Amino acid sequence: MPEIVADSDIRGILHAHTDRLEEMAKATLARGYQYFGVADHSQSAYYAGGLSAEEVVQQQTEADGLNKKYGRAFLLFKGIESDILADGSLDFPTGCWRASILL
């Protein structure tokens, strides 16, 4: 069969759980990738090191700073694996999320 996707076709990592965001971003950039997508677990997933609402805001603030630092050369996407609770609500309060768009 013909090779459909080569390693050189991969431009980034879209879904990753973090340990140290800046170090992971630097390593991804050093591999020549153009983007890195963060998607840690939410607080209900305590067994997987889920982030509290405060930690999500802190992580997003750090990602925003790194996006400013790298400019158009590299982009960090921000996300979270938010659990849907038994009552149908999300694991985080409204206002926890902050979107940012780079032009």
JONOR-V456368 format. One record per run of one state. SS is the DSSP state (H for helix, E for strand, L for the rest). FROM is the first residue (numbers start at 1). LEN is the number of residues. If there is no record, write none. Layout:
# JONOR-V456368
ss=[SS/SS]
from=[FROM/FROM]
len=[LEN/LEN]
This chain:
# JONOR-V456368
ss=[L/H/L/E/L/H/L/E/L/H/L/E/L/H/L/E/L/E/L/E/L]
from=[1/7/10/12/17/21/31/35/43/46/49/51/52/53/74/75/82/84/85/90/91]
len=[6/3/2/5/4/10/4/8/3/3/2/1/1/21/1/7/2/1/5/1/13]
